[in-house]
Amino acid sequence: MPRLTEPWMRRLAADVALWVAIGVVMALLGPFGSSERSLLERLVYWQICMVGGGMIGVAIDDPLRRRIGHFWLRVTLASMLMTPFVTVLVGLTNHWLGGMRLHLGNVAEPWFQVFVVCFATMLFRQLAWAQTAVAPAAAPEPEIDPLAAFRQRLSARRRAATLIAVEAEDHYLRVHTDAGEELVTARFSDALAELAAAPGFRTHRSWWVAAEAIDEVKWLRGRGEARLKCGLMVPISRGQAAALKAAGWF
């Protein structure tokens, strides 16, 4: 059974609510001679005409929406196509509620008034939907690479490579990537600052390792060692072991 959470059910419910509201307004105003009837009779009469006529309009307008993009052309064409059917509905309603004799002249007589009401209500419906249409979702913002600043230190060949580890060697850094090693001039402290937001660990006073590069960690007699997936063995000092232990490596 369809649920109201489905988009087409929500739209149909909104359409019905719109036609009901218009029917109440028409009953209160009493146009086209309907003011001679009691308020209760007018409410019943206009609800039948507006809700029934509105559903006819929806059934005609929805296929047109997929074929005609021009606003005024679609509203006019939908109003013209629904007018004969709504005119018959009005005639039958007049017969059921007012005892009007059913013959072609009586049924067809109010066709122009029916067209005017159809055009006005379909125009109002289109404007209402245009105001409540959901704006298209904004494109997701591109993810920020936490390694972007550090990558600028690398040559074009390795700038887009997967970072494995960074090793300090005097005034240089040996950068290990899946595209090979590269020696760059930089301080290890500056590299650590640029890698602060990246998922990884400082394992030693001279080593930083990417978290996804670690394959196994061993800890024995106050010192440890991490084996990376590339086969590289990296030392782990006592002072840097806490983060790895907290991450569940040992």
Secondary structure, DSSP 8 states (H G I E B T S, - for coil): ---TTSHHHHHHHHHHHHHHHHHHHHHHH-TTTGGGS-HHHHHHHHHHHHHHHHHHHHHHHHHHHHH---HHHHHHHHHHHHHHHHHHHHHHHHHHHH-----HHHHHTTHHHHHHHHHHHHHHHHHHHHHH-------------TTHHHHTTS-TTTTTS-EEEEEEETTEEEEEETTEEEEEE--HHHHHHHTTTSSEEEEETTEEEEGGGEEEEEEETTEEEEEETTS-EEEE-GGGHHHHHHTT--
